[in-house]
Each structure stands twice: as C-alpha cells, then as structure tokens.
Amino acid sequence: MSKDNPERKKFLREWINIPDCAAFVALDGRGQIMGFGQRRPAIQAKNQLIGPLYGDDTNTAMAILQRLCQDVIGEKITLDIW
C-alpha cells in the first residue's frame, strides 16, 4: 500500500491515537523519518505491547525502544515482532 494511500493514512491516524498509547518518530536533519515506534496497553492487565518498531539503523531503533520503555513502571513489556 502506497504511503500516500488515504486508507493507510486513516489507519495510521487511528493506530497512533489508541487510548493510553505512546508513539515516537525519529527524524533526520532534513525532517525525513528515520524510525518509528509505538507502545500500547495489552488486553492482559499490567502488560504493554511495543510494535511496530522501526529504525533505519540499530542506534535509531534502540533510542526509540528506550524512550518507549522509560515511562513503564511495574508492568511487563512485550515486543510484538511481526
């Protein structure tokens, strides 16, 4: 599906607006996306899911993962790998 597809844009808008979720985007100096990650509550109590998680390189992905985890206290974190 093209990044300009209206259905994709609608899906992403709804996805990042899930209640109690956190989403972060890493941009380069030109404003181009280098990475993206989201954390959301799982169905199970005291459990957070992370995914998708993407980075152009390991450092970008790790920085986003670290930021997604830093606010989680007393809950299990599951990395959702597709």
Secondary structure as GFF3:
##gff-version 3
##sequence-region A 1 82
A	DSSP	alpha_helix	6	16	.	.	.	ID=ss1
A	DSSP	beta_strand	22	27	.	.	.	ID=ss2
A	DSSP	beta_strand	33	41	.	.	.	ID=ss3
A	DSSP	beta_strand	47	55	.	.	.	ID=ss4
A	DSSP	alpha_helix	58	69	.	.	.	ID=ss5
A	DSSP	beta_strand	76	79	.	.	.	ID=ss6
###
